[in-house]
Amino acid sequence: MMAIKRRFRDGSPLTGPPTGVDTSRYDADREDLDALIGEVGETTGTAVPTYRVDQLWRGLYVDLVDPKDISTLPKALREALAERLPAALVEDTRSVGDGGDTVKWLWRFGPTAR
């Protein structure tokens, strides 16, 4: 799991990291994603071009897909990113509908959430 720099909305840093809170892929900003892609490149021993950050950003925030489904990224990079960028919610645990237009879902947090 990657370390995400947490900030207040005005950009000022928190005095310390929150405890007991897991991070998800949507906690990362471009700077965090750039660092992550660099880390993956070092780990795998392959150079990862800087434009991959834009492709990852677009996949996550524009196309709204899982990292393993971002087809503009090489398969090995997608797999490495999927491991390091967990989903915040992982499955629909329960759905309740009234027979009309309203449906409510109960979601389970990621595997390390309590």
ZAKE-762295 format. One line per field, with one value per atom (N, C-alpha, C, O, CB): x negated, y negated, z; residue in three letters; atom name. Coordinates in Angstrom, 3 decimals, m for minus. Glycine has a CB too. Layout:
// residues N
X <- c(X,...)
Y <- c(Y,...)
Z <- c(Z,...)
residu <- c(ALA,...)
atome <- c(CA,...)
//
This chain:
// residues 114
X <- c(m0.848,0.000,m0.895,m1.939,0.966,m0.492,m1.309,m1.005,0.080,m1.093,m1.979,m1.788,m1.209,m1.795,m3.134,m0.089,0.576,0.356,0.544,2.102,m0.042,m0.179,1.215,1.889,m1.127,1.642,2.969,2.859,1.946,3.611,3.823,3.812,5.217,6.215,3.279,5.260,6.538,6.910,6.068,6.473,8.148,8.594,7.791,7.646,10.046,7.264,6.483,5.051,4.253,6.468,4.718,3.392,2.406,1.332,2.837,2.743,1.814,1.796,2.831,2.206,0.619,0.520,1.168,1.246,m0.934,1.622,2.096,0.884,m0.229,2.898,1.074,m0.052,m0.550,m1.684,0.339,0.235,m0.175,0.799,1.931,m0.266,0.373,1.276,2.416,2.228,0.514,3.591,4.691,4.379,3.717,6.016,4.839,4.571,5.785,6.925,4.183,5.527,6.598,7.398,8.489,7.506,6.881,7.595,6.783,5.634,7.869,7.373,6.708,6.895,7.852,7.251,5.984,6.103,6.628,6.421,4.741,7.297,7.791,7.182,6.453,9.349,7.485,6.923,7.348,6.640,7.346,8.474,8.944,8.421,8.808,10.435,7.555,6.863,5.601,5.008,6.513,5.188,3.934,4.149,5.118,3.323,3.223,3.238,2.191,1.551,2.948,2.017,1.066,m0.357,m1.090,1.083,m0.736,m2.078,m2.266,m3.314,m2.326,m1.260,m1.313,m1.385,m2.152,m0.090,m0.582,m0.586,m1.919,m2.402,0.542,m2.521,m3.838,m4.871,m5.685,m4.263,m4.830,m5.759,m5.509,m6.455,m5.624,m4.254,m3.917,m4.426,m4.997,m2.409,m4.224,m4.691,m6.213,m6.764,m4.212,m6.894,m8.350,m8.768,m9.731,m8.908,m8.039,m8.314,m8.112,m8.916,m7.409,m7.050,m6.781,m7.891,m8.331,m5.405,m8.346,m9.443,m10.712,m11.400,m9.711,m11.028,m12.219,m12.076,m13.027,m12.471,m10.906,m10.664,m10.779,m11.349,m9.287,m10.233,m10.245,m11.501,m11.745,m9.041,m12.302,m13.532,m13.301,m14.159,m14.274,m12.151,m11.854,m11.573,m11.018,m10.653,m11.961,m11.694,m10.228,m9.735,m12.639,m9.544,m8.142,m8.079,m8.390,m7.225,m7.679,m7.621,m6.672,m5.687,m7.183,m6.980,m6.182,m4.752,m3.860,m6.865,m4.519,m3.157,m2.203,m0.987,m3.163,m2.742,m1.887,m1.059,0.031,m2.742,m1.582,m0.821,0.479,1.539,m1.664,0.403,1.607,2.588,3.799,1.235,2.056,2.927,3.603,4.786,2.126,2.849,3.411,4.464,5.542,2.301,4.154,5.098,6.401,7.489,4.476,6.278,7.465,8.287,9.514,7.061,7.617,8.324,9.087,10.225,7.353,8.450,9.078,10.165,11.250,8.036,9.886,10.770,11.675,12.657,9.953,11.366,12.226,13.029,14.254,11.380,12.310,12.974,13.570,14.424,11.992,13.114,13.623,13.533,14.501,15.064,12.358,12.160,11.109,10.315,11.749,11.125,10.138,8.773,8.715,10.532,7.682,6.364,6.072,5.401,5.291,6.555,6.280,7.034,6.761,6.639,7.978,8.767,8.390,9.081,10.224,7.314,6.884,6.066,4.873,6.045,6.703,6.098,4.942,4.190,7.143,4.778,3.657,2.350,1.282,3.959,2.423,1.227,0.822,1.684,1.469,m0.484,m0.932,m0.385,m0.161,m2.477,m0.176,0.440,m0.332,0.275,0.543,m1.651,m2.455,m2.280,m2.208,m3.949,m2.211,m2.015,m0.615,m0.440,m2.242,0.379,1.757,1.851,2.482,2.733,1.226,1.277,0.587,1.095,0.627,m0.576,m1.308,m0.510,m0.472,m2.688,0.122,0.908,2.172,2.575,1.282,2.794,4.002,3.700,4.539,4.593,2.505,2.110,1.881,2.207,0.846,1.322,0.929,2.025,1.929,m0.283,3.053,4.148,5.465,6.229,4.243,5.734,6.949,8.220,8.196,6.873,9.307,10.612,11.079,10.772,11.657,11.808,12.348,13.481,13.552,12.847,14.353,15.467,15.292,15.015,16.865,15.450,15.118,16.296,16.170,14.259,17.396,18.510,19.841,19.934,18.314,20.841,22.212,22.636,22.881,23.186,22.723,23.060,24.552,24.974,22.604,25.339,26.791,27.470,27.083,27.300,28.474,29.292,30.734,31.251,29.184,31.373,32.774,33.517,33.116,32.928,34.593,35.403,36.856,37.312,35.278,37.580,38.992,39.903,41.118,39.330,39.305,40.105,40.306,40.863,41.436,39.851,39.965,38.597,37.814,40.625,38.321,37.062,35.960,34.805,37.281,36.287,35.304,34.630,35.298,35.963,33.308,32.521,31.466,30.810,31.867,31.302,30.270,29.249,29.602,30.880,27.987,26.919,26.167,26.013,25.965,25.704,24.813,23.482,23.411,25.382,22.422,21.107,20.181,20.343,20.516,19.218,18.186,16.919,16.579,17.953,16.224,14.961,13.901,14.125,14.522,12.734,11.631,11.249,11.693,10.440,10.424,10.117,9.422,9.503,9.270,8.747,8.056,8.857,8.416,6.720,10.030,10.858,11.517,11.793,11.936,11.760,12.404,13.703,14.392,11.490)
Y <- c(1.168,0.000,m1.233,m1.250,0.003,m2.239,m3.443,m4.429,m4.426,m4.106,m5.264,m6.319,m7.541,m8.044,m6.673,m8.011,m9.179,m10.357,m10.255,m8.918,m11.467,m12.684,m13.265,m13.627,m13.728,m13.355,m13.897,m15.386,m15.847,m13.166,m16.132,m17.585,m18.078,m17.408,m18.252,m19.272,m19.957,m20.517,m20.562,m21.089,m20.941,m21.470,m22.672,m22.884,m21.850,m23.465,m24.635,m24.265,m25.143,m25.669,m22.971,m22.518,m22.369,m21.799,m23.452,m22.866,m22.754,m21.308,m20.642,m23.733,m20.822,m19.425,m19.186,m20.084,m18.998,m17.970,m17.564,m17.443,m17.231,m16.216,m17.571,m17.480,m16.055,m15.847,m18.025,m15.099,m13.702,m12.852,m13.268,m13.217,m11.671,m10.826,m10.308,m10.058,m9.656,m10.146,m9.578,m8.128,m7.437,m9.685,m7.674,m6.299,m5.432,m5.875,m6.224,m4.189,m3.236,m3.485,m2.936,m3.235,m4.307,m4.619,m4.119,m4.521,m6.137,m3.244,m2.777,m3.806,m4.581,m1.395,m3.802,m4.705,m3.928,m2.719,m5.374,m4.619,m3.995,m4.718,m5.697,m4.026,m4.229,m4.827,m6.279,m7.048,m4.023,m6.670,m8.037,m9.003,m10.171,m8.056,m8.534,m9.413,m9.998,m10.920,m8.651,m9.483,m9.894,m11.088,m11.135,m8.728,m12.056,m13.150,m12.833,m11.782,m14.544,m13.736,m13.477,m13.266,m12.424,m14.632,m14.023,m13.890,m12.498,m11.876,m14.982,m12.018,m10.681,m9.612,m8.656,m10.440,m9.778,m8.808,m8.806,m7.750,m9.105,m9.984,m10.076,m9.312,m8.566,m11.556,m9.505,m8.793,m7.290,m6.502,m9.302,m6.894,m5.479,m4.842,m3.751,m5.288,m5.512,m4.961,m4.852,m3.881,m5.834,m5.840,m5.754,m4.575,m3.877,m7.044,m4.357,m3.229,m1.898,m0.980,m3.300,m1.791,m0.562,m0.323,0.812,m0.639,m1.389,m1.254,m0.752,0.109,m2.577,m1.286,m0.841,0.609,1.385,m1.739,0.972,2.332,3.358,4.433,2.425,3.020,3.963,3.860,4.711,3.742,2.829,2.660,2.168,2.343,3.948,1.555,1.016,m0.475,m0.951,1.752,m1.187,m2.626,m2.845,m2.287,m3.357,m3.654,m3.970,m5.434,m6.319,m3.695,m5.703,m7.089,m7.945,m7.446,m7.122,m9.221,m10.124,m10.308,m10.645,m11.476,m10.095,m10.261,m9.196,m9.324,m10.217,m8.160,m7.124,m7.685,m7.190,m5.938,m8.722,m9.353,m9.933,m9.772,m10.469,m10.607,m11.170,m10.066,m10.217,m12.006,m8.950,m7.839,m7.229,m6.889,m6.766,m7.095,m6.562,m7.511,m7.078,m6.322,m8.800,m9.807,m9.765,m9.776,m11.219,m9.717,m9.679,m8.414,m8.473,m9.747,m7.290,m6.041,m6.086,m5.624,m4.888,m6.651,m6.690,m7.748,m7.468,m6.937,m8.966,m10.100,m10.520,m11.228,m11.260,m10.098,m10.439,m9.211,m9.261,m10.981,m8.101,m6.877,m6.079,m5.219,m6.009,m6.368,m5.730,m4.205,m3.504,m6.141,m3.705,m2.260,m1.809,m2.607,m1.843,m0.535,0.093,0.017,0.109,1.578,m0.147,m0.219,0.967,0.796,m0.303,2.150,3.308,3.254,4.051,4.579,2.324,2.191,0.971,0.657,2.121,0.286,m0.886,m0.385,m0.110,m1.896,m0.271,0.382,m0.399,0.164,0.608,m1.664,m2.434,m2.133,m2.553,m3.926,m1.416,m1.052,0.379,1.217,m1.211,0.673,2.052,2.978,2.554,2.122,4.228,5.186,5.309,5.319,6.551,5.402,5.552,4.342,4.492,5.736,3.148,1.933,1.912,1.531,0.676,2.320,2.370,3.292,2.951,2.842,4.455,5.418,4.869,5.012,6.744,4.239,3.667,2.539,2.432,3.147,1.704,0.592,1.082,0.515,m0.376,2.128,2.670,3.182,3.071,3.802,3.742,4.213,3.052,3.139,5.066,1.968,0.843,m0.204,m1.046,0.184,m0.160,m1.133,m0.399,m0.154,m1.979,m0.049,0.716,m0.120,m1.346,1.276,0.561,m0.098,m0.470,0.226,0.816,m1.552,m1.963,m1.036,m0.632,m3.424,m0.704,0.211,1.394,1.211,m0.491,2.601,3.750,4.551,5.185,4.640,4.550,5.317,4.855,4.292,6.798,5.121,4.843,5.999,7.105,4.677,5.750,6.799,7.095,8.239,6.408,6.044,6.226,5.120,3.956,6.237,5.475,4.502,4.632,5.740,4.707,3.505,3.498,2.536,1.383,3.087,3.006,2.158,2.188,3.146,2.591,1.123,1.053,1.405,1.220,m0.340,1.914,2.253,1.073,1.216,2.785,m0.082,m1.287,m1.710,m0.891,m2.431,m2.986,m3.523,m3.561,m3.824,m4.894,m3.308,m3.447,m2.114,m1.104,m4.001,m2.123,m0.958,m1.444,m2.458,m0.240,m0.726,m1.049,0.076,1.249,m1.254,m0.290,0.696,0.617,m0.458,0.495,1.758,1.838,2.335,3.430,2.781,1.538,1.871,2.277,1.847,0.691,3.102,3.509,2.747,2.608,5.060,2.255,1.572,2.586,3.792,0.767,2.094,2.940,4.002,3.956,2.098,4.964,6.122,5.795,6.583,7.057,4.663,4.335,3.398,3.056,3.718,2.975,2.061,2.815,4.011,1.380,2.089,2.706,2.018,2.394,2.659)
Z <- c(0.000,0.000,0.000,0.651,1.219,m0.715,m0.822,0.293,0.874,m2.167,0.574,1.573,0.875,m0.083,2.296,1.337,0.762,1.693,2.906,0.537,1.110,1.910,2.125,1.161,1.212,3.348,3.645,3.922,4.606,4.850,3.367,3.498,3.817,3.548,2.208,4.399,4.532,3.168,2.270,5.614,2.998,1.699,1.232,0.028,1.775,2.163,1.753,1.374,1.047,2.870,1.416,1.015,2.153,1.961,0.027,3.335,4.455,4.958,4.973,5.601,5.369,5.789,7.149,7.986,5.834,7.344,8.661,9.572,9.089,8.596,10.862,11.787,11.930,12.362,13.144,11.591,11.656,10.873,10.627,13.112,10.481,9.702,10.563,11.753,9.083,9.979,10.739,11.078,10.303,9.955,12.201,12.598,12.322,12.458,14.080,11.931,11.696,10.440,10.290,12.842,9.520,8.295,7.117,6.934,8.175,6.317,5.114,4.009,4.019,4.680,3.074,1.941,0.742,0.635,1.616,m0.145,m1.369,m2.560,m2.403,m1.434,m3.731,m4.950,m5.124,m5.776,m6.173,m4.563,m4.741,m3.686,m3.674,m4.732,m2.810,m1.867,m2.491,m1.931,m0.584,m3.627,m4.259,m5.184,m5.942,m5.041,m5.111,m6.081,m7.157,m7.108,m5.386,m8.123,m9.216,m8.707,m9.225,m10.209,m7.708,m7.142,m6.533,m6.710,m6.075,m5.824,m5.238,m6.328,m6.215,m4.340,m7.386,m8.479,m9.207,m9.614,m9.459,m9.374,m10.003,m9.175,m9.719,m10.165,m7.860,m6.975,m7.029,m7.022,m5.527,m7.082,m7.135,m8.423,m8.394,m7.014,m9.545,m10.817,m10.823,m11.343,m11.995,m10.248,m10.122,m9.261,m9.575,m9.537,m8.174,m7.271,m7.988,m7.831,m6.024,m8.769,m9.521,m10.536,m10.723,m10.232,m11.191,m12.147,m11.490,m12.037,m12.825,m10.316,m9.586,m9.143,m9.235,m8.368,m8.670,m8.185,m9.305,m9.117,m7.538,m10.471,m11.588,m12.431,m13.286,m12.459,m12.203,m12.975,m14.392,m15.258,m13.021,m14.637,m15.962,m15.854,m14.863,m16.603,m16.876,m16.906,m17.274,m18.254,m17.921,m16.486,m16.758,m17.183,m16.386,m15.499,m18.437,m18.913,m18.071,m17.526,m20.377,m17.975,m17.137,m17.655,m16.876,m17.048,m18.952,m19.463,m18.920,m19.060,m20.985,m18.310,m17.721,m16.561,m16.275,m17.235,m15.894,m14.806,m15.363,m14.758,m14.107,m16.512,m17.131,m17.520,m17.358,m18.369,m18.037,m18.414,m17.186,m17.223,m19.165,m16.110,m14.870,m14.310,m13.903,m13.831,m14.290,m13.789,m14.584,m14.010,m13.863,m15.899,m16.752,m16.483,m16.405,m18.238,m16.345,m16.073,m14.764,m14.684,m16.054,m13.722,m12.402,m12.293,m11.786,m11.349,m12.766,m12.488,m13.642,m13.420,m12.087,m14.871,m16.008,m16.441,m16.546,m17.193,m16.692,m17.140,m15.979,m16.188,m17.906,m14.743,m13.522,m13.568,m13.272,m13.289,m13.944,m14.014,m13.005,m12.507,m15.432,m12.724,m11.862,m12.560,m13.786,m11.537,m11.814,m12.457,m13.378,m14.396,m11.403,m13.046,m13.894,m15.221,m16.118,m13.158,m15.355,m16.577,m17.417,m18.387,m16.227,m17.064,m17.841,m19.027,m18.897,m16.956,m20.162,m21.326,m21.944,m22.740,m22.369,m21.607,m22.151,m21.420,m21.867,m22.074,m20.308,m19.550,m19.879,m20.145,m18.031,m19.864,m20.086,m18.997,m17.863,m20.120,m19.352,m18.428,m17.118,m16.047,m19.087,m17.185,m15.961,m15.043,m13.823,m16.315,m15.627,m14.833,m14.228,m13.070,m15.698,m15.009,m14.489,m13.281,m12.281,m15.584,m13.376,m12.270,m11.025,m9.913,m12.685,m11.216,m10.077,m9.430,m8.205,m10.526,m10.238,m9.702,m8.996,m7.980,m10.823,m9.527,m8.900,m7.493,m6.599,m9.759,m7.294,m5.961,m5.008,m3.825,m6.049,m5.523,m4.674,m4.486,m3.593,m5.251,m5.308,m5.224,m4.963,m5.896,m6.532,m3.709,m3.412,m3.562,m3.448,m2.004,m3.816,m3.893,m2.491,m1.523,m4.592,m2.386,m1.084,m0.658,0.503,m1.137,m1.578,m1.329,m2.264,m3.450,m1.542,m1.748,m2.577,m3.105,m4.153,m1.818,m2.446,m2.990,m2.416,m1.325,m2.714,m3.200,m2.786,m1.884,m2.367,m4.032,m0.585,0.367,0.375,0.538,1.758,0.195,0.244,m0.548,m0.448,1.707,m1.327,m2.051,m1.590,m1.438,m3.592,m1.370,m0.951,m1.862,m2.017,0.563,m2.461,m3.319,m2.882,m2.258,m4.774,m3.219,m2.849,m4.023,m3.955,m2.331,m5.096,m6.262,m7.197,m8.285,m5.829,m6.766,m7.588,m8.084,m8.564,m6.798,m7.963,m8.458,m7.411,m7.747,m8.989,m6.155,m5.089,m4.785,m4.564,m3.831,m4.777,m4.381,m3.400,m3.639,m5.626,m2.304,m1.319,m1.319,m1.437,0.110,m1.187,m1.159,0.150,0.730,m2.332,0.609,1.751,1.210,0.652,2.889,1.369,0.838,1.965,3.107,0.058,1.634,2.572,2.213,1.038,2.539,3.233,2.992,2.611,2.710,4.228,2.171,1.735,2.749,3.897,1.432,2.331,3.162,4.479,5.422,2.396,4.567,5.812,6.696,7.794,5.510,6.234,7.035,8.182,8.086,6.155,9.265,10.433,10.739,11.687,11.656)
residu <- c(MET,MET,MET,MET,MET,MET,MET,MET,MET,MET,ALA,ALA,ALA,ALA,ALA,ILE,ILE,ILE,ILE,ILE,LYS,LYS,LYS,LYS,LYS,ARG,ARG,ARG,ARG,ARG,ARG,ARG,ARG,ARG,ARG,PHE,PHE,PHE,PHE,PHE,ARG,ARG,ARG,ARG,ARG,ASP,ASP,ASP,ASP,ASP,GLY,GLY,GLY,GLY,GLY,SER,SER,SER,SER,SER,PRO,PRO,PRO,PRO,PRO,LEU,LEU,LEU,LEU,LEU,THR,THR,THR,THR,THR,GLY,GLY,GLY,GLY,GLY,PRO,PRO,PRO,PRO,PRO,PRO,PRO,PRO,PRO,PRO,THR,THR,THR,THR,THR,GLY,GLY,GLY,GLY,GLY,VAL,VAL,VAL,VAL,VAL,ASP,ASP,ASP,ASP,ASP,THR,THR,THR,THR,THR,SER,SER,SER,SER,SER,ARG,ARG,ARG,ARG,ARG,TYR,TYR,TYR,TYR,TYR,ASP,ASP,ASP,ASP,ASP,ALA,ALA,ALA,ALA,ALA,ASP,ASP,ASP,ASP,ASP,ARG,ARG,ARG,ARG,ARG,GLU,GLU,GLU,GLU,GLU,ASP,ASP,ASP,ASP,ASP,LEU,LEU,LEU,LEU,LEU,ASP,ASP,ASP,ASP,ASP,ALA,ALA,ALA,ALA,ALA,LEU,LEU,LEU,LEU,LEU,ILE,ILE,ILE,ILE,ILE,GLY,GLY,GLY,GLY,GLY,GLU,GLU,GLU,GLU,GLU,VAL,VAL,VAL,VAL,VAL,GLY,GLY,GLY,GLY,GLY,GLU,GLU,GLU,GLU,GLU,THR,THR,THR,THR,THR,THR,THR,THR,THR,THR,GLY,GLY,GLY,GLY,GLY,THR,THR,THR,THR,THR,ALA,ALA,ALA,ALA,ALA,VAL,VAL,VAL,VAL,VAL,PRO,PRO,PRO,PRO,PRO,THR,THR,THR,THR,THR,TYR,TYR,TYR,TYR,TYR,ARG,ARG,ARG,ARG,ARG,VAL,VAL,VAL,VAL,VAL,ASP,ASP,ASP,ASP,ASP,GLN,GLN,GLN,GLN,GLN,LEU,LEU,LEU,LEU,LEU,TRP,TRP,TRP,TRP,TRP,ARG,ARG,ARG,ARG,ARG,GLY,GLY,GLY,GLY,GLY,LEU,LEU,LEU,LEU,LEU,TYR,TYR,TYR,TYR,TYR,VAL,VAL,VAL,VAL,VAL,ASP,ASP,ASP,ASP,ASP,LEU,LEU,LEU,LEU,LEU,VAL,VAL,VAL,VAL,VAL,ASP,ASP,ASP,ASP,ASP,PRO,PRO,PRO,PRO,PRO,LYS,LYS,LYS,LYS,LYS,ASP,ASP,ASP,ASP,ASP,ILE,ILE,ILE,ILE,ILE,SER,SER,SER,SER,SER,THR,THR,THR,THR,THR,LEU,LEU,LEU,LEU,LEU,PRO,PRO,PRO,PRO,PRO,LYS,LYS,LYS,LYS,LYS,ALA,ALA,ALA,ALA,ALA,LEU,LEU,LEU,LEU,LEU,ARG,ARG,ARG,ARG,ARG,GLU,GLU,GLU,GLU,GLU,ALA,ALA,ALA,ALA,ALA,LEU,LEU,LEU,LEU,LEU,ALA,ALA,ALA,ALA,ALA,GLU,GLU,GLU,GLU,GLU,ARG,ARG,ARG,ARG,ARG,LEU,LEU,LEU,LEU,LEU,PRO,PRO,PRO,PRO,PRO,ALA,ALA,ALA,ALA,ALA,ALA,ALA,ALA,ALA,ALA,LEU,LEU,LEU,LEU,LEU,VAL,VAL,VAL,VAL,VAL,GLU,GLU,GLU,GLU,GLU,ASP,ASP,ASP,ASP,ASP,THR,THR,THR,THR,THR,ARG,ARG,ARG,ARG,ARG,SER,SER,SER,SER,SER,VAL,VAL,VAL,VAL,VAL,GLY,GLY,GLY,GLY,GLY,ASP,ASP,ASP,ASP,ASP,GLY,GLY,GLY,GLY,GLY,GLY,GLY,GLY,GLY,GLY,ASP,ASP,ASP,ASP,ASP,THR,THR,THR,THR,THR,VAL,VAL,VAL,VAL,VAL,LYS,LYS,LYS,LYS,LYS,TRP,TRP,TRP,TRP,TRP,LEU,LEU,LEU,LEU,LEU,TRP,TRP,TRP,TRP,TRP,ARG,ARG,ARG,ARG,ARG,PHE,PHE,PHE,PHE,PHE,GLY,GLY,GLY,GLY,GLY,PRO,PRO,PRO,PRO,PRO,THR,THR,THR,THR,THR,ALA,ALA,ALA,ALA,ALA,ARG,ARG,ARG,ARG,ARG)
atome <- c(N,CA,C,O,CB,N,CA,C,O,CB,N,CA,C,O,CB,N,CA,C,O,CB,N,CA,C,O,CB,N,CA,C,O,CB,N,CA,C,O,CB,N,CA,C,O,CB,N,CA,C,O,CB,N,CA,C,O,CB,N,CA,C,O,CB,N,CA,C,O,CB,N,CA,C,O,CB,N,CA,C,O,CB,N,CA,C,O,CB,N,CA,C,O,CB,N,CA,C,O,CB,N,CA,C,O,CB,N,CA,C,O,CB,N,CA,C,O,CB,N,CA,C,O,CB,N,CA,C,O,CB,N,CA,C,O,CB,N,CA,C,O,CB,N,CA,C,O,CB,N,CA,C,O,CB,N,CA,C,O,CB,N,CA,C,O,CB,N,CA,C,O,CB,N,CA,C,O,CB,N,CA,C,O,CB,N,CA,C,O,CB,N,CA,C,O,CB,N,CA,C,O,CB,N,CA,C,O,CB,N,CA,C,O,CB,N,CA,C,O,CB,N,CA,C,O,CB,N,CA,C,O,CB,N,CA,C,O,CB,N,CA,C,O,CB,N,CA,C,O,CB,N,CA,C,O,CB,N,CA,C,O,CB,N,CA,C,O,CB,N,CA,C,O,CB,N,CA,C,O,CB,N,CA,C,O,CB,N,CA,C,O,CB,N,CA,C,O,CB,N,CA,C,O,CB,N,CA,C,O,CB,N,CA,C,O,CB,N,CA,C,O,CB,N,CA,C,O,CB,N,CA,C,O,CB,N,CA,C,O,CB,N,CA,C,O,CB,N,CA,C,O,CB,N,CA,C,O,CB,N,CA,C,O,CB,N,CA,C,O,CB,N,CA,C,O,CB,N,CA,C,O,CB,N,CA,C,O,CB,N,CA,C,O,CB,N,CA,C,O,CB,N,CA,C,O,CB,N,CA,C,O,CB,N,CA,C,O,CB,N,CA,C,O,CB,N,CA,C,O,CB,N,CA,C,O,CB,N,CA,C,O,CB,N,CA,C,O,CB,N,CA,C,O,CB,N,CA,C,O,CB,N,CA,C,O,CB,N,CA,C,O,CB,N,CA,C,O,CB,N,CA,C,O,CB,N,CA,C,O,CB,N,CA,C,O,CB,N,CA,C,O,CB,N,CA,C,O,CB,N,CA,C,O,CB,N,CA,C,O,CB,N,CA,C,O,CB,N,CA,C,O,CB,N,CA,C,O,CB,N,CA,C,O,CB,N,CA,C,O,CB,N,CA,C,O,CB,N,CA,C,O,CB,N,CA,C,O,CB,N,CA,C,O,CB,N,CA,C,O,CB,N,CA,C,O,CB,N,CA,C,O,CB,N,CA,C,O,CB,N,CA,C,O,CB,N,CA,C,O,CB,N,CA,C,O,CB,N,CA,C,O,CB,N,CA,C,O,CB,N,CA,C,O,CB,N,CA,C,O,CB,N,CA,C,O,CB,N,CA,C,O,CB,N,CA,C,O,CB,N,CA,C,O,CB,N,CA,C,O,CB,N,CA,C,O,CB,N,CA,C,O,CB)
//
